[in-house]
Amino acid sequence: MFTSFNTDKNRDIEELLSDTVSAQDLEKIEKVYMKELTEKKFVSAKTQFEYAWCLVRSKYGADINNGIKNFESLCKDDPENKRDYIYYIAIGYIRLKDLPTAQKYVKAFLEIEPNNHQVILLDEHIETEMRKEFKRDAAVAGGALLVFGGLLGVGFALAKKHYDKKKQEKEEMKPSSD
């Protein structure tokens, strides 16, 4: 399979996920892609892979989505390398912060190759990030509940004050019995 980076299984996942393509590299492979498309009316799997991988490593969400679409197309057109494409699709979804979708692709990969250390590390990374996201969301929700509870308490206090004032006014308006 064609790869643009070191596939050493011990490669740090964080480094992989934060790796971005330079504008020059993206432009270079995009020119090759467009040339093949216009001249041959067909893009080779190698060129489509390299272009998709550059797009997935872009800092722009639209590029990442286009890269994912290219990898999905490669899955259909080049089933022999489907497992590799699934891996890169998962990376794209992680970069988009769509962790549940990324995890679906990682699980699909692990069904094909359950002992792939690199994909297992990617799955662990996704689990860790999802736990962090859950804790962050829970903290935000807890803070929102505290604010809501505080506002509710203030509302009840104001309502009681208003009720007590009206009650006192009524008492004062009653004729006194001497």
N, C-alpha and C positions, 0 to 999 in steps of 0.2 A: 504494500500500500504506500501511497505517496504521503509523506508527512513533512511539515514545514517546521517542526520543532523536535527537540530531543524527547524521545518517547520512553526514556528511562523510567521504570515503574516507581522509583523513589522520588521523582520530581515533585516538588512542592505544589500542591493543588492551588494554594493561594497565588503563587507566582503564575501558574498557568491561567488562572481566571482573571488576573489583573494585567496580563500581557495584552498590549494593544498594538495594532498594526499602524505603521507610519502612513501618512497620507501618500507619500511617494510610492511605497510598496503597493498600496491599494490601487493607486492610479496605474502603476505598471501592469499589474495582473488584469485590471479591468480593460486595459487596451488590448491585451492578448485575447481576453474573453470576447470582446466586441469584434476584434479582427476575425476570429474564427467564426463567430456568429454571422457576420456580414459576408465574408468570402466563401466559407464552406457551408453556410446555412446549418452548421452543426458544431457543437462545442464538445471537445473531447472530455472524457471523465476526469482526466488529470487536470485540465484547465478549469473545469467546473469545480473540482475539489479545491484547488488552490484559491480560486476566486471566493468560494463559499467560506473557506477558512479565514481569509482576510476579512470578509464581511462580518463574520462572527466575532472577530477580534477588534472590530471598530468600536469607537466610543459612542456611536449613535445608534439608538434603538431601531430606527428604520433599516439601517444597514444590517444589524444583527438579525432582524426578522427576514430580510432578503437572503441572508446567508443560510438561515434555517430552512427556508423554502427551497434553496438550491440543494441542500443536503437531503431534504425529503424527496426531491426529484431524483437525486442520485440513488436513493434507496430503491426506487421503482425501476430505474434504468440499469442499475449495476448491482443486482442482488448479491453477488459474490462478496462484495465489500460492505454489505448492509450494517454489520455490527460496528464497523468503524464510523460510518455515517451517523449511526444512532448515538455514539459517544459524543460526537461534535454537536449534534442537535441538543443533547443534554447540556453541554457547555454553553451553548447559545441561550438556552432558557435560564440557566443560572445567571448569566450576565444580564438578562432582562429582569431578574429577580422573580421569575415565575418558578418557584421551587417545586410546587406540586407537579407541574408538567415535566420539569427536569427529572424529578424522581421517577416518573412513569417511564421515561426513556432509559434511565439507569437500570431500573428493574427489568425492562425488556432486554437490555444488553446482558444482564446477569443471568437471564433465562437461557441465553445462547452460550454464554461463557461464565459460569458461576464462580470460578476461581481467579478471575482477572483482578489482580491486586490494585491496579490503577483505578479501575471502575469501583471497586469496593471502597477505596479511599474517597472517591468522588461521592459515593452514596453516604459515607460517614460525614463528609463535609455538608451535604445537603441536610442531613438529619440535625447536625449541630446548628446550622443556620435557621432551620425551621423552629428549633427549640428557642433560640435567641429571639426570633420574630414573635413567637408565642408569648414569651416572657415580656417583651416590649409591649405587645398589644394588651396583655393582662395588666401591666402597670398603667398604661394609658386609660384603660377601662376603669381600673380601680381609682385613678385620679379623677376621672370624670364622675364616678359615683360619689366620691367625697365632695366634689364641688356641687353636684346636684343635691346631695343630702344637706349640705350647708345652706344652699339657696332655699330648699324646702323648709329647713328650720327657721330661717329668717322670715320666710313667708308666713309660717304659722305664728311666729312671734308678733309680726305686724298685724296679722288678722286678729289675734287675741287682744292686742293693744286697742285696735279699732273697736272690737266687740266690747271691751271693758269701758271704753270711753262712751260708747253709745248707751251702755247700761247705766253708767253714772249720770249721763244727761237725762235719761228717763227718770231716774231716782230723784234728781233735783227738780224735775218738772211736776212731780206728784205733790198734791197739796199736803201740807203737814197737818197732823192730827194733834192739836193742843189740848 
